[in-house]
Amino acid sequence: MMTEEERVRCELRAHMFKALAHPLRIFMLEKLKERQWCVCELAEELGMHKSTVSKYLTQLKEAGLVDDQKEGTLVKYHLTAPCVLDLAACAENAVLRNRKKQLGLS
């Protein structure tokens, strides 16, 4: 049986993975690894509505993956957990290895 501490830890991890469960949110993290961005800059860069970008950033912030900082009238977002992109790359490599194995290419 799961302890309360284990349950809370697993819920936090599930919340983080849920935040990662959209290709554009992952791409936003990749952009945020490069530098800080405001909502308007990211929206233009990604060709998305500002409201959608803002919603996605809120989800990523709630998951603890990004944070914001006010600069004058702008709010700039930055990546707080760059290791999450390493995790994504690791998972991607595992999936690719498995697909190659299934196709008899390994």
MODELLER restraints for C-alpha pairs under 7 A, 6 or more apart:
rsr = mdl.restraints
at = mdl.atoms
rsr.add(forms.Gaussian(group=physical.xy_distance, feature=features.Distance(at['CA:15:A'], at['CA:63:A']), mean=6.20, stdev=0.5))
rsr.add(forms.Gaussian(group=physical.xy_distance, feature=features.Distance(at['CA:16:A'], at['CA:63:A']), mean=4.98, stdev=0.5))
rsr.add(forms.Gaussian(group=physical.xy_distance, feature=features.Distance(at['CA:19:A'], at['CA:59:A']), mean=5.97, stdev=0.5))
rsr.add(forms.Gaussian(group=physical.xy_distance, feature=features.Distance(at['CA:19:A'], at['CA:60:A']), mean=5.75, stdev=0.5))
rsr.add(forms.Gaussian(group=physical.xy_distance, feature=features.Distance(at['CA:19:A'], at['CA:63:A']), mean=6.47, stdev=0.5))
rsr.add(forms.Gaussian(group=physical.xy_distance, feature=features.Distance(at['CA:20:A'], at['CA:26:A']), mean=5.94, stdev=0.5))
rsr.add(forms.Gaussian(group=physical.xy_distance, feature=features.Distance(at['CA:25:A'], at['CA:56:A']), mean=6.33, stdev=0.5))
rsr.add(forms.Gaussian(group=physical.xy_distance, feature=features.Distance(at['CA:29:A'], at['CA:79:A']), mean=6.59, stdev=0.5))
rsr.add(forms.Gaussian(group=physical.xy_distance, feature=features.Distance(at['CA:32:A'], at['CA:78:A']), mean=5.41, stdev=0.5))
rsr.add(forms.Gaussian(group=physical.xy_distance, feature=features.Distance(at['CA:32:A'], at['CA:79:A']), mean=5.39, stdev=0.5))
rsr.add(forms.Gaussian(group=physical.xy_distance, feature=features.Distance(at['CA:33:A'], at['CA:79:A']), mean=5.76, stdev=0.5))
rsr.add(forms.Gaussian(group=physical.xy_distance, feature=features.Distance(at['CA:33:A'], at['CA:82:A']), mean=6.67, stdev=0.5))
rsr.add(forms.Gaussian(group=physical.xy_distance, feature=features.Distance(at['CA:35:A'], at['CA:78:A']), mean=6.80, stdev=0.5))
rsr.add(forms.Gaussian(group=physical.xy_distance, feature=features.Distance(at['CA:36:A'], at['CA:76:A']), mean=5.78, stdev=0.5))
rsr.add(forms.Gaussian(group=physical.xy_distance, feature=features.Distance(at['CA:36:A'], at['CA:77:A']), mean=5.34, stdev=0.5))
rsr.add(forms.Gaussian(group=physical.xy_distance, feature=features.Distance(at['CA:36:A'], at['CA:78:A']), mean=4.80, stdev=0.5))
rsr.add(forms.Gaussian(group=physical.xy_distance, feature=features.Distance(at['CA:37:A'], at['CA:76:A']), mean=5.14, stdev=0.5))
rsr.add(forms.Gaussian(group=physical.xy_distance, feature=features.Distance(at['CA:37:A'], at['CA:77:A']), mean=5.32, stdev=0.5))
rsr.add(forms.Gaussian(group=physical.xy_distance, feature=features.Distance(at['CA:37:A'], at['CA:78:A']), mean=6.86, stdev=0.5))
rsr.add(forms.Gaussian(group=physical.xy_distance, feature=features.Distance(at['CA:38:A'], at['CA:74:A']), mean=6.73, stdev=0.5))
rsr.add(forms.Gaussian(group=physical.xy_distance, feature=features.Distance(at['CA:38:A'], at['CA:75:A']), mean=5.72, stdev=0.5))
rsr.add(forms.Gaussian(group=physical.xy_distance, feature=features.Distance(at['CA:38:A'], at['CA:76:A']), mean=4.36, stdev=0.5))
rsr.add(forms.Gaussian(group=physical.xy_distance, feature=features.Distance(at['CA:38:A'], at['CA:77:A']), mean=5.97, stdev=0.5))
rsr.add(forms.Gaussian(group=physical.xy_distance, feature=features.Distance(at['CA:39:A'], at['CA:50:A']), mean=6.22, stdev=0.5))
rsr.add(forms.Gaussian(group=physical.xy_distance, feature=features.Distance(at['CA:39:A'], at['CA:53:A']), mean=6.33, stdev=0.5))
rsr.add(forms.Gaussian(group=physical.xy_distance, feature=features.Distance(at['CA:39:A'], at['CA:54:A']), mean=6.15, stdev=0.5))
rsr.add(forms.Gaussian(group=physical.xy_distance, feature=features.Distance(at['CA:40:A'], at['CA:50:A']), mean=6.09, stdev=0.5))
rsr.add(forms.Gaussian(group=physical.xy_distance, feature=features.Distance(at['CA:43:A'], at['CA:49:A']), mean=5.83, stdev=0.5))
rsr.add(forms.Gaussian(group=physical.xy_distance, feature=features.Distance(at['CA:43:A'], at['CA:50:A']), mean=5.28, stdev=0.5))
rsr.add(forms.Gaussian(group=physical.xy_distance, feature=features.Distance(at['CA:43:A'], at['CA:53:A']), mean=6.02, stdev=0.5))
rsr.add(forms.Gaussian(group=physical.xy_distance, feature=features.Distance(at['CA:60:A'], at['CA:66:A']), mean=5.80, stdev=0.5))
rsr.add(forms.Gaussian(group=physical.xy_distance, feature=features.Distance(at['CA:61:A'], at['CA:67:A']), mean=5.62, stdev=0.5))
rsr.add(forms.Gaussian(group=physical.xy_distance, feature=features.Distance(at['CA:65:A'], at['CA:79:A']), mean=6.15, stdev=0.5))
rsr.add(forms.Gaussian(group=physical.xy_distance, feature=features.Distance(at['CA:65:A'], at['CA:80:A']), mean=5.39, stdev=0.5))
rsr.add(forms.Gaussian(group=physical.xy_distance, feature=features.Distance(at['CA:65:A'], at['CA:81:A']), mean=5.32, stdev=0.5))
rsr.add(forms.Gaussian(group=physical.xy_distance, feature=features.Distance(at['CA:66:A'], at['CA:77:A']), mean=6.62, stdev=0.5))
rsr.add(forms.Gaussian(group=physical.xy_distance, feature=features.Distance(at['CA:66:A'], at['CA:78:A']), mean=5.52, stdev=0.5))
rsr.add(forms.Gaussian(group=physical.xy_distance, feature=features.Distance(at['CA:66:A'], at['CA:79:A']), mean=4.46, stdev=0.5))
rsr.add(forms.Gaussian(group=physical.xy_distance, feature=features.Distance(at['CA:66:A'], at['CA:80:A']), mean=4.93, stdev=0.5))
rsr.add(forms.Gaussian(group=physical.xy_distance, feature=features.Distance(at['CA:67:A'], at['CA:77:A']), mean=5.63, stdev=0.5))
rsr.add(forms.Gaussian(group=physical.xy_distance, feature=features.Distance(at['CA:67:A'], at['CA:78:A']), mean=5.64, stdev=0.5))
rsr.add(forms.Gaussian(group=physical.xy_distance, feature=features.Distance(at['CA:67:A'], at['CA:79:A']), mean=6.60, stdev=0.5))
rsr.add(forms.Gaussian(group=physical.xy_distance, feature=features.Distance(at['CA:67:A'], at['CA:80:A']), mean=6.37, stdev=0.5))
rsr.add(forms.Gaussian(group=physical.xy_distance, feature=features.Distance(at['CA:68:A'], at['CA:75:A']), mean=6.27, stdev=0.5))
rsr.add(forms.Gaussian(group=physical.xy_distance, feature=features.Distance(at['CA:68:A'], at['CA:76:A']), mean=5.41, stdev=0.5))
rsr.add(forms.Gaussian(group=physical.xy_distance, feature=features.Distance(at['CA:68:A'], at['CA:77:A']), mean=4.27, stdev=0.5))
rsr.add(forms.Gaussian(group=physical.xy_distance, feature=features.Distance(at['CA:68:A'], at['CA:78:A']), mean=6.22, stdev=0.5))
rsr.add(forms.Gaussian(group=physical.xy_distance, feature=features.Distance(at['CA:69:A'], at['CA:75:A']), mean=5.59, stdev=0.5))
rsr.add(forms.Gaussian(group=physical.xy_distance, feature=features.Distance(at['CA:69:A'], at['CA:76:A']), mean=5.27, stdev=0.5))
rsr.add(forms.Gaussian(group=physical.xy_distance, feature=features.Distance(at['CA:69:A'], at['CA:77:A']), mean=6.41, stdev=0.5))
rsr.add(forms.Gaussian(group=physical.xy_distance, feature=features.Distance(at['CA:70:A'], at['CA:76:A']), mean=6.14, stdev=0.5))
rsr.add(forms.Gaussian(group=physical.xy_distance, feature=features.Distance(at['CA:100:A'], at['CA:106:A']), mean=5.60, stdev=0.5))
